[in-house]
Amino acid sequence: LKILLFNNRIYGLTKGQYSPTSEVGKITKSTPMGSLDAPFNPVSLALGAEASFVARTVDSDRKHLTQVLRQAADHPGTALVEIYQNCNIFNDGAFEILKDKQQAEEAVIRLEHGQPIRFGVEGSKGVVRNQSTGDLEVVAVTPENESRILVHDAHAASPTTAFALSRLADADTLHHTPIGVLRSFQRPVYDTLMSDQLDAAVEQHGKSDLDALLTGNDTWTVETS
Protein backbone atom coordinates (compact mmCIF):
# COMPACT_ATOMS: atom_id res chain seq x y z
CA LEU A 1 0.00 0.00 0.00
CA LYS A 2 1.41 3.40 -1.01
CA ILE A 3 -0.18 6.37 0.76
CA LEU A 4 0.18 9.77 -0.90
CA LEU A 5 -0.91 12.47 1.54
CA PHE A 6 -1.48 15.75 -0.27
CA ASN A 7 -1.11 18.48 2.33
CA ASN A 8 -2.29 21.97 1.37
CA ARG A 9 -2.97 23.04 4.98
CA ILE A 10 -6.65 23.68 4.21
CA TYR A 11 -9.89 21.82 3.39
CA GLY A 12 -10.04 23.10 -0.18
CA LEU A 13 -12.56 20.68 -1.69
CA THR A 14 -15.18 21.79 0.86
CA LYS A 15 -14.51 25.48 0.12
CA GLY A 16 -11.89 26.53 2.61
CA GLN A 17 -12.23 25.34 6.19
CA TYR A 18 -9.21 24.90 8.45
CA SER A 19 -7.68 21.41 8.52
CA PRO A 20 -5.62 19.35 11.01
CA THR A 21 -2.44 20.73 9.37
CA SER A 22 -3.49 24.41 9.34
CA GLU A 23 -1.28 26.68 11.38
CA VAL A 24 -2.46 28.24 14.66
CA GLY A 25 -4.33 31.49 13.99
CA LYS A 26 -5.41 30.47 10.49
CA ILE A 27 -8.37 32.58 9.35
CA THR A 28 -10.86 30.44 7.42
CA LYS A 29 -14.62 30.20 6.95
CA SER A 30 -14.86 27.87 9.94
CA THR A 31 -12.34 29.81 12.06
CA PRO A 32 -13.14 33.51 11.46
CA MET A 33 -11.11 34.53 14.53
CA GLY A 34 -8.25 32.15 13.84
CA SER A 35 -7.67 28.43 14.34
CA LEU A 36 -6.99 27.36 17.92
CA ASP A 37 -5.84 23.81 17.15
CA ALA A 38 -2.14 23.01 17.16
CA PRO A 39 -1.44 21.33 13.80
CA PHE A 40 -0.09 17.82 13.77
CA ASN A 41 2.88 16.71 11.72
CA PRO A 42 1.86 13.81 9.43
CA VAL A 43 5.46 12.62 9.02
CA SER A 44 6.00 12.56 12.79
CA LEU A 45 2.72 10.70 13.19
CA ALA A 46 3.75 8.01 10.70
CA LEU A 47 7.20 7.59 12.24
CA GLY A 48 5.67 7.36 15.70
CA ALA A 49 3.50 4.53 14.39
CA GLU A 50 6.68 2.65 13.29
CA ALA A 51 6.06 3.11 9.56
CA SER A 52 8.93 1.57 7.61
CA PHE A 53 8.94 4.13 4.78
CA VAL A 54 8.21 7.81 5.37
CA ALA A 55 9.07 10.71 3.08
CA ARG A 56 8.16 14.29 2.29
CA THR A 57 8.35 16.18 -0.99
CA VAL A 58 6.93 19.25 -2.76
CA ASP A 59 4.52 19.07 -5.70
CA SER A 60 6.30 21.72 -7.79
CA ASP A 61 9.73 20.07 -7.50
CA ARG A 62 9.14 17.51 -10.24
CA LYS A 63 12.59 15.93 -10.10
CA HIS A 64 12.53 15.44 -6.34
CA LEU A 65 8.91 14.29 -6.37
CA THR A 66 9.72 11.67 -9.02
CA GLN A 67 12.71 10.35 -7.07
CA VAL A 68 10.74 10.04 -3.83
CA LEU A 69 7.75 8.36 -5.47
CA ARG A 70 10.03 5.88 -7.23
CA GLN A 71 11.64 4.92 -3.91
CA ALA A 72 8.21 4.58 -2.30
CA ALA A 73 7.03 2.34 -5.15
CA ASP A 74 10.10 0.12 -4.82
CA HIS A 75 9.77 -0.22 -1.04
CA PRO A 76 8.55 -3.68 0.05
CA GLY A 77 5.63 -2.78 2.26
CA THR A 78 3.48 0.22 3.08
CA ALA A 79 4.95 3.64 2.33
CA LEU A 80 3.71 7.12 3.25
CA VAL A 81 4.71 10.19 1.27
CA GLU A 82 3.57 13.64 2.41
CA ILE A 83 3.36 15.98 -0.57
CA TYR A 84 3.22 19.71 0.09
CA GLN A 85 0.66 20.96 -2.40
CA ASN A 86 -0.55 24.49 -3.08
CA CYS A 87 -4.25 25.37 -3.09
CA ASN A 88 -4.32 28.49 -5.23
CA ILE A 89 -8.01 29.15 -4.52
CA PHE A 90 -8.34 28.86 -0.74
CA ASN A 91 -4.78 28.87 0.58
CA ASP A 92 -2.50 30.28 -2.09
CA GLY A 93 1.15 30.63 -1.16
CA ALA A 94 1.04 28.27 1.83
CA PHE A 95 4.44 26.81 0.89
CA GLU A 96 5.93 29.80 -0.93
CA ILE A 97 9.00 29.83 1.29
CA LEU A 98 9.80 26.29 0.14
CA LYS A 99 9.14 27.03 -3.52
CA ASP A 100 10.83 30.40 -3.98
CA LYS A 101 14.39 29.60 -5.08
CA GLN A 102 16.10 32.15 -2.86
CA GLN A 103 14.07 31.45 0.27
CA ALA A 104 14.14 27.69 -0.23
CA GLU A 105 17.92 27.62 -0.19
CA GLU A 106 17.83 28.78 3.43
CA ALA A 107 14.70 26.86 4.51
CA VAL A 108 14.73 23.45 2.80
CA ILE A 109 16.81 20.65 4.29
CA ARG A 110 17.32 18.08 1.54
CA LEU A 111 17.93 14.66 3.05
CA GLU A 112 20.14 12.21 1.17
CA HIS A 113 21.07 8.85 2.66
CA GLY A 114 24.73 8.68 3.63
CA GLN A 115 25.31 12.41 3.21
CA PRO A 116 25.92 15.11 5.87
CA ILE A 117 22.76 17.07 6.57
CA ARG A 118 23.76 20.51 5.34
CA PHE A 119 21.82 23.25 3.57
CA GLY A 120 21.87 26.99 2.99
CA VAL A 121 24.21 28.94 0.73
CA GLU A 122 27.23 26.69 0.06
CA GLY A 123 26.14 24.38 2.88
CA SER A 124 26.56 27.09 5.50
CA LYS A 125 24.03 25.48 7.86
CA GLY A 126 23.92 21.99 9.28
CA VAL A 127 22.06 19.73 11.68
CA VAL A 128 23.79 18.54 14.86
CA ARG A 129 22.70 16.72 17.99
CA ASN A 130 22.65 18.88 21.09
CA GLN A 131 25.16 17.33 23.46
CA SER A 132 23.13 18.31 26.53
CA THR A 133 19.55 17.46 25.53
CA GLY A 134 20.09 14.98 22.69
CA ASP A 135 17.69 16.98 20.48
CA LEU A 136 18.58 17.96 16.93
CA GLU A 137 19.24 21.58 16.13
CA VAL A 138 20.32 23.75 13.22
CA VAL A 139 23.67 25.54 13.52
CA ALA A 140 25.95 27.65 11.38
CA VAL A 141 28.72 25.33 10.19
CA THR A 142 32.17 26.21 11.50
CA PRO A 143 35.51 24.37 11.48
CA GLU A 144 34.91 23.60 15.16
CA ASN A 145 31.52 21.89 14.72
CA GLU A 146 31.81 20.49 11.18
CA SER A 147 32.70 17.02 12.48
CA ARG A 148 29.45 16.99 14.49
CA ILE A 149 27.20 17.46 11.44
CA LEU A 150 24.74 14.56 11.35
CA VAL A 151 25.04 12.07 8.49
CA HIS A 152 21.60 10.97 7.33
CA ASP A 153 20.85 7.26 7.74
CA ALA A 154 17.46 6.54 6.20
CA HIS A 155 17.94 2.80 6.71
CA ALA A 156 18.47 2.86 10.47
CA ALA A 157 16.47 0.23 12.34
CA SER A 158 15.39 2.77 14.98
CA PRO A 159 13.08 5.61 13.88
CA THR A 160 14.36 7.86 16.68
CA THR A 161 16.59 10.13 14.60
CA ALA A 162 14.12 10.26 11.71
CA PHE A 163 11.44 11.39 14.18
CA ALA A 164 13.77 14.06 15.56
CA LEU A 165 14.42 15.28 12.01
CA SER A 166 10.70 15.52 11.35
CA ARG A 167 10.33 17.82 14.36
CA LEU A 168 12.67 20.39 12.81
CA ALA A 169 9.80 21.53 10.56
CA ASP A 170 7.99 24.47 12.10
CA ALA A 171 4.29 24.54 11.27
CA ASP A 172 4.07 28.34 11.32
CA THR A 173 7.19 29.58 9.52
CA LEU A 174 8.26 26.41 7.63
CA HIS A 175 11.90 27.30 8.22
CA HIS A 176 14.19 24.28 8.50
CA THR A 177 11.84 21.86 6.73
CA PRO A 178 13.34 18.46 5.86
CA ILE A 179 12.29 16.92 2.56
CA GLY A 180 13.28 13.57 1.13
CA VAL A 181 13.16 10.05 2.54
CA LEU A 182 13.31 10.25 6.31
CA ARG A 183 13.05 6.49 6.84
CA SER A 184 13.33 3.48 4.54
CA PHE A 185 13.76 0.38 6.64
CA GLN A 186 13.17 -3.07 5.17
CA ARG A 187 11.46 -5.70 7.27
CA PRO A 188 9.23 -8.68 6.42
CA VAL A 189 5.77 -7.55 5.37
CA TYR A 190 2.54 -9.00 6.76
CA ASP A 191 1.36 -10.93 3.70
CA THR A 192 4.78 -12.59 3.29
CA LEU A 193 4.81 -13.67 6.93
CA MET A 194 1.23 -14.96 6.65
CA SER A 195 2.09 -16.98 3.52
CA ASP A 196 5.06 -18.48 5.36
CA GLN A 197 2.78 -19.48 8.25
CA LEU A 198 0.30 -21.14 5.87
CA ASP A 199 3.07 -23.00 4.07
CA ALA A 200 4.47 -24.20 7.41
CA ALA A 201 1.01 -25.37 8.54
CA VAL A 202 0.47 -27.35 5.32
CA GLU A 203 3.92 -28.91 5.61
CA GLN A 204 3.31 -29.91 9.22
CA HIS A 205 -0.33 -31.01 9.07
CA GLY A 206 -1.11 -31.47 5.39
CA LYS A 207 -3.97 -29.83 3.55
CA SER A 208 -7.12 -29.48 5.63
CA ASP A 209 -10.46 -31.05 4.84
CA LEU A 210 -13.02 -28.23 4.61
CA ASP A 211 -16.00 -30.58 5.12
CA ALA A 212 -14.39 -32.05 8.22
CA LEU A 213 -13.78 -28.55 9.54
CA LEU A 214 -17.38 -27.48 8.97
CA THR A 215 -18.84 -30.64 10.56
CA GLY A 216 -16.29 -30.98 13.33
CA ASN A 217 -16.76 -30.85 17.07
CA ASP A 218 -17.03 -27.09 17.17
CA THR A 219 -20.32 -27.02 15.23
CA TRP A 220 -23.87 -27.34 16.46
CA THR A 221 -27.35 -27.94 15.07
CA VAL A 222 -30.16 -25.46 15.55
CA GLU A 223 -33.58 -27.09 15.60
CA THR A 224 -36.77 -25.14 15.00
CA SER A 225 -40.25 -26.23 16.02
Salt bridges, closest charged atoms under 4 A:
GLU23 OE1 - ARG9 NH2 3.47
GLU23 OE2 - LYS26 NZ 3.52
GLU50 OE1 - ARG183 NH1 3.78
ASP59 OD1 - LYS99 NZ 2.86
ASP61 OD2 - ARG110 NH2 2.76
GLU82 OE1 - ARG56 NE 2.85
GLU106 OE1 - LYS125 NZ 3.03
GLU146 OE2 - ARG118 NH1 3.02
ASP153 OD1 - HIS113 ND1 3.74
